[in-house]
Amino acid sequence: MIETHSLTFGYPNSPLLFDNFTWQVRQGETWAVIGPSGEGKSTLLALLAGLQKPLSGEIRIEGRPLTRPRPQTGLILQDYGLLPWATVRENAGLGLRVRNFYGPDGAHAPRNYHIQTDVTAWLVRLGIQSLADQYPAQISGGQRQRTAIARTLALNPDLLLMDEPFSSLDAVIRDSLQTLTLELCAEQNLTLVLVTHTIEEAAAMGSKILLLGQPPYSKPNIIANPRHGSADFRSSPAFHALCQELRKELSSIETA
């Protein structure tokens, strides 16, 4: 699904973040990316979204070189990105309106795209149909994030990129949305790459965890997590052991 080949990237007048970095993500996998703040997590997501271009090397998605944002990639950010003057239904349908305007041009929508307007099924699936005519200021943070997820999934992506999407939510709502996101990824066979600064979220969400320590990154540091998403995993000794392992790894990075 995702392949980076000898990826090299750094911002102007700054040290490299990635230097000949090679990494692979298979279709349907869920990855969590964790590491210290300011060390390249969001930059990696921007590269995968086609919003930044490598200095050298290549990113391939579905076997094709990534040269610009692709219509099959969904991106969900921490601040939701909702229009304050639009209702929940209008916000959820915003991506479809853009696609319908451009049509199946291969850039803004896939070439096999057919006009769609109704997002009701996604509002129902995400439990926000009763809020369809309300505005973002009238609903909670968790409901806003559900609206952002509905807007993205209405576009039928095959890759979902999420940048700390639950960090501003309280613990109960955060856990609920984490579980819902994993369920939706399984239902839709979505590939997920989620950036987080929370150890417990990485352990709960990622079937594999990419640990970014001190740049530049040349080889991926990957921790497998085969029990993620199971009903009793969060309360299991394995979950707590994984969190301890991640905490130890991060601590060693910060004191190095």
PAZATI-426136 format. One record per residue (C-alpha): x negated, y negated, z; residue number from 0. Coordinates in steps of 0.05 Angstrom, whole numbers, plus 32768, in hexadecimal, padded with zeros to 4 digits. Layout:
<nodes>
east->X north->Y up->Z num->NUM .
...
</nodes>
This chain:
<nodes>
east->8000 north->8000 up->8000 num->0 .
east->7FCB north->7FCD up->8017 num->1 .
east->7F82 north->7FD3 up->8005 num->2 .
east->7F4C north->7FA0 up->8013 num->3 .
east->7F0B north->7FAC up->7FED num->4 .
east->7ECD north->7F88 up->8005 num->5 .
east->7EF8 north->7F4E up->801B num->6 .
east->7ED0 north->7F10 up->802D num->7 .
east->7EF0 north->7ED0 up->8048 num->8 .
east->7EDF north->7E94 up->8071 num->9 .
east->7EF7 north->7E4C up->8075 num->10 .
east->7ECC north->7E14 up->8058 num->11 .
east->7E93 north->7DFF up->8085 num->12 .
east->7EA2 north->7E39 up->80B5 num->13 .
east->7E83 north->7E7E up->80C0 num->14 .
east->7EA2 north->7EB8 up->809B num->15 .
east->7EDD north->7EDC up->80BB num->16 .
east->7EDB north->7F19 up->808D num->17 .
east->7E9C north->7F32 up->806A num->18 .
east->7EA4 north->7F6D up->803B num->19 .
east->7EE0 north->7F85 up->8063 num->20 .
east->7F01 north->7FC5 up->8048 num->21 .
east->7F42 north->7FDD up->8067 num->22 .
east->7F7F north->8006 up->8051 num->23 .
east->7FC8 north->8007 up->8067 num->24 .
east->7FF6 north->803E up->804D num->25 .
east->803F north->8034 up->8039 num->26 .
east->806D north->8037 up->8075 num->27 .
east->8038 north->802E up->80AA num->28 .
east->8040 north->7FFB up->80E2 num->29 .
east->8001 north->7FD6 up->80F6 num->30 .
east->7FF4 north->7FA7 up->812F num->31 .
east->7FBA north->7F77 up->812A num->32 .
east->7F9E north->7F5E up->816C num->33 .
east->7F62 north->7F36 up->8183 num->34 .
east->7F4C north->7EF6 up->81A4 num->35 .
east->7F6D north->7EB4 up->818E num->36 .
east->7F4E north->7E91 up->8153 num->37 .
east->7F28 north->7ECE up->813A num->38 .
east->7F4B north->7EDC up->80F7 num->39 .
east->7F8C north->7F00 up->8106 num->40 .
east->7FBA north->7ECD up->80E4 num->41 .
east->7F87 north->7EC3 up->80AD num->42 .
east->7F8A north->7F0D up->809C num->43 .
east->7FD6 north->7F07 up->8098 num->44 .
east->7FD0 north->7ECA up->806A num->45 .
east->7FA1 north->7EF1 up->803D num->46 .
east->7FD1 north->7F2B up->8039 num->47 .
east->800A north->7EFB up->802A num->48 .
east->7FE3 north->7EDC up->7FF0 num->49 .
east->7FE1 north->7E98 up->8013 num->50 .
east->7F95 north->7E9A up->8017 num->51 .
east->7F66 north->7EB6 up->7FE2 num->52 .
east->7F27 north->7EDE up->7FF2 num->53 .
east->7EE4 north->7EBE up->7FE3 num->54 .
east->7ED1 north->7F02 up->7FC6 num->55 .
east->7EEB north->7F48 up->7FC6 num->56 .
east->7F33 north->7F5C up->7FB9 num->57 .
east->7F75 north->7F6A up->7FD9 num->58 .
east->7FA2 north->7F9C up->7FB6 num->59 .
east->7FEB north->7FAA up->7FC8 num->60 .
east->800F north->7FE4 up->7FA7 num->61 .
east->7FD1 north->7FEC up->7F7C num->62 .
east->7FD4 north->7FA6 up->7F5F num->63 .
east->7FA3 north->7F6D up->7F6E num->64 .
east->7FC1 north->7F38 up->7F9A num->65 .
east->7FB8 north->7EF4 up->7F7A num->66 .
east->7FF4 north->7ECE up->7F95 num->67 .
east->802F north->7ED9 up->7FC5 num->68 .
east->8058 north->7F14 up->7FAD num->69 .
east->80A4 north->7F17 up->7FB1 num->70 .
east->80A4 north->7F5B up->7FD3 num->71 .
east->807E north->7F41 up->8010 num->72 .
east->80A6 north->7F25 up->804A num->73 .
east->8085 north->7EF5 up->807B num->74 .
east->80A2 north->7EE4 up->80BF num->75 .
east->8081 north->7EAF up->80EA num->76 .
east->8085 north->7E9D up->8134 num->77 .
east->80AE north->7E5D up->8129 num->78 .
east->80E6 north->7E81 up->8102 num->79 .
east->80E5 north->7E4F up->80C8 num->80 .
east->8130 north->7E42 up->80CA num->81 .
east->8150 north->7E04 up->80AC num->82 .
east->8172 north->7DDE up->80E6 num->83 .
east->81AA north->7DC4 up->80B9 num->84 .
east->81BC north->7E09 up->809E num->85 .
east->81E7 north->7E3D up->80C0 num->86 .
east->81CF north->7E83 up->80D3 num->87 .
east->81EF north->7E9F up->8094 num->88 .
east->81D1 north->7E68 up->8068 num->89 .
east->818C north->7E72 up->8087 num->90 .
east->8190 north->7EBE up->807E num->91 .
east->81A2 north->7EB4 up->8035 num->92 .
east->816E north->7E7F up->8025 num->93 .
east->813C north->7EAE up->8006 num->94 .
east->8172 north->7ECB up->7FD9 num->95 .
east->8186 north->7E85 up->7FC2 num->96 .
east->813E north->7E78 up->7FAD num->97 .
east->813B north->7EBA up->7F88 num->98 .
east->817D north->7EAE up->7F66 num->99 .
east->8165 north->7E6A up->7F4E num->100 .
east->8125 north->7E86 up->7F2E num->101 .
east->8141 north->7EC9 up->7F19 num->102 .
east->8117 north->7F08 up->7F0E num->103 .
east->80D7 north->7EE4 up->7EF8 num->104 .
east->80A7 north->7F13 up->7F1C num->105 .
east->808C north->7EDA up->7F47 num->106 .
east->80C6 north->7EC3 up->7F71 num->107 .
east->80EE north->7F03 up->7F6A num->108 .
east->80DD north->7F49 up->7F50 num->109 .
east->80EA north->7F54 up->7F05 num->110 .
east->8120 north->7F86 up->7F15 num->111 .
east->8145 north->7F56 up->7F43 num->112 .
east->8190 north->7F4F up->7F3E num->113 .
east->81B5 north->7F12 up->7F58 num->114 .
east->81CB north->7F1A up->7FA1 num->115 .
east->81ED north->7EE9 up->7FD0 num->116 .
east->820D north->7F10 up->8009 num->117 .
east->81E3 north->7F19 up->8048 num->118 .
east->821D north->7F32 up->8074 num->119 .
east->8201 north->7F78 up->8079 num->120 .
east->81C0 north->7F5E up->8096 num->121 .
east->81E4 north->7F30 up->80C7 num->122 .
east->820B north->7F6C up->80DF num->123 .
east->81CD north->7F99 up->80E4 num->124 .
east->81A9 north->7F65 up->810C num->125 .
east->81E4 north->7F57 up->8139 num->126 .
east->81EE north->7F0D up->8126 num->127 .
east->822C north->7F10 up->80FA num->128 .
east->8255 north->7EEC up->8130 num->129 .
east->8223 north->7EB2 up->812D num->130 .
east->8226 north->7EAB up->80E1 num->131 .
east->8244 north->7E64 up->80E3 num->132 .
east->8219 north->7E49 up->811B num->133 .
east->81D9 north->7E20 up->8114 num->134 .
east->8193 north->7E30 up->812E num->135 .
east->819A north->7DFD up->8167 num->136 .
east->81D8 north->7E22 up->817F num->137 .
east->81B8 north->7E67 up->8186 num->138 .
east->8181 north->7E87 up->81B0 num->139 .
east->8139 north->7E94 up->819B num->140 .
east->8146 north->7EDE up->8193 num->141 .
east->8182 north->7ECF up->8166 num->142 .
east->8158 north->7E9F up->813C num->143 .
east->8124 north->7ED5 up->8133 num->144 .
east->815A north->7F07 up->811F num->145 .
east->8171 north->7ED4 up->80EB num->146 .
east->812A north->7ECE up->80D0 num->147 .
east->8125 north->7F1A up->80CC num->148 .
east->8168 north->7F1E up->80A7 num->149 .
east->8150 north->7EE9 up->8075 num->150 .
east->8111 north->7F12 up->8068 num->151 .
east->8131 north->7F57 up->8063 num->152 .
east->8167 north->7F3D up->8034 num->153 .
east->812F north->7F36 up->8001 num->154 .
east->8122 north->7F81 up->8004 num->155 .
east->80D7 north->7F7D up->8012 num->156 .
east->80A8 north->7FB9 up->8013 num->157 .
east->8075 north->7F95 up->8040 num->158 .
east->8085 north->7F6E up->807F num->159 .
east->8052 north->7F3E up->809C num->160 .
east->8061 north->7F22 up->80E1 num->161 .
east->8037 north->7EED up->8106 num->162 .
east->8044 north->7EEF up->8151 num->163 .
east->808F north->7EF0 up->8143 num->164 .
east->80A6 north->7EFF up->818A num->165 .
east->8074 north->7ED8 up->81B4 num->166 .
east->80A5 north->7EA1 up->81C9 num->167 .
east->80DC north->7ED1 up->81DF num->168 .
east->80E9 north->7EEB up->8224 num->169 .
east->80D6 north->7F33 up->8235 num->170 .
east->8119 north->7F55 up->822D num->171 .
east->8129 north->7F35 up->81EA num->172 .
east->80E2 north->7F40 up->81D2 num->173 .
east->80E5 north->7F8B up->81E1 num->174 .
east->8129 north->7F90 up->81BF num->175 .
east->8111 north->7F6E up->817F num->176 .
east->80D2 north->7F98 up->817E num->177 .
east->80FC north->7FD7 up->8180 num->178 .
east->812C north->7FBC up->814B num->179 .
east->80F2 north->7FA9 up->811D num->180 .
east->80D6 north->7FEF up->8121 num->181 .
east->811A north->800D up->8112 num->182 .
east->8123 north->7FE0 up->80D5 num->183 .
east->80DE north->7FF1 up->80BB num->184 .
east->80ED north->803B up->80C1 num->185 .
east->8131 north->8033 up->809F num->186 .
east->8116 north->800A up->8065 num->187 .
east->80D2 north->802D up->8060 num->188 .
east->80B0 north->7FEA up->806B num->189 .
east->8066 north->7FE2 up->8076 num->190 .
east->805B north->7FB4 up->80B2 num->191 .
east->801E north->7F8B up->80C5 num->192 .
east->802B north->7F64 up->8106 num->193 .
east->7FFB north->7F33 up->8125 num->194 .
east->8000 north->7F2E up->8170 num->195 .
east->7FD7 north->7F15 up->81AC num->196 .
east->7FFD north->7F43 up->81DC num->197 .
east->7FDF north->7F86 up->81ED num->198 .
east->8022 north->7FA6 up->81FF num->199 .
east->8041 north->7F8F up->81BD num->200 .
east->8008 north->7FAC up->8195 num->201 .
east->800F north->7FEE up->81BA num->202 .
east->805A north->7FEF up->81AF num->203 .
east->805C north->7FDA up->8166 num->204 .
east->801F north->7FF6 up->8143 num->205 .
east->8017 north->803E up->812B num->206 .
east->7FD1 north->8024 up->8120 num->207 .
east->7FB1 north->7FE9 up->8141 num->208 .
east->7F7C north->7FBE up->811F num->209 .
east->7F50 north->7F9D up->8153 num->210 .
east->7F2D north->7F5D up->813C num->211 .
east->7EF4 north->7F4A up->8169 num->212 .
east->7EBC north->7F1B up->8156 num->213 .
east->7EB7 north->7F07 up->810D num->214 .
east->7E9F north->7F12 up->80DA num->215 .
east->7EC4 north->7F54 up->80D1 num->216 .
east->7EA5 north->7F88 up->80A4 num->217 .
east->7EC3 north->7FC9 up->80BE num->218 .
east->7F09 north->7FD0 up->80DA num->219 .
east->7F0E north->7FE5 up->8123 num->220 .
east->7F4D north->8011 up->8123 num->221 .
east->7F70 north->8031 up->815E num->222 .
east->7FA3 north->8067 up->814D num->223 .
east->7FE5 north->8067 up->8172 num->224 .
east->800F north->80A2 up->8159 num->225 .
east->8044 north->809E up->8190 num->226 .
east->8058 north->8056 up->8184 num->227 .
east->80A2 north->804A up->817D num->228 .
east->80B9 north->8089 up->81A1 num->229 .
east->80F1 north->807E up->81D3 num->230 .
east->80CA north->808A up->8212 num->231 .
east->8086 north->8071 up->81FB num->232 .
east->8086 north->802E up->8220 num->233 .
east->808F north->8052 up->8263 num->234 .
east->805E north->808A up->8255 num->235 .
east->8017 north->8093 up->8270 num->236 .
east->7FFF north->8092 up->8228 num->237 .
east->8019 north->804C up->821E num->238 .
east->7FF7 north->8032 up->825C num->239 .
east->7FB7 north->8055 up->8249 num->240 .
east->7FB8 north->8035 up->8205 num->241 .
east->7FC4 north->7FF0 up->8223 num->242 .
east->7F89 north->7FFB up->8251 num->243 .
east->7F5E north->8010 up->8216 num->244 .
east->7F71 north->7FD1 up->81EF num->245 .
east->7F66 north->7FA5 up->822C num->246 .
east->7F21 north->7FC3 up->8236 num->247 .
east->7F10 north->7FB9 up->81EC num->248 .
east->7F27 north->7F70 up->81ED num->249 .
east->7F03 north->7F62 up->822E num->250 .
east->7EC2 north->7F7D up->8211 num->251 .
east->7ECB north->7F4F up->81D5 num->252 .
east->7ED7 north->7F11 up->81FF num->253 .
east->7E9A north->7F1E up->822B num->254 .
east->7E6B north->7F32 up->81F3 num->255 .
</nodes>
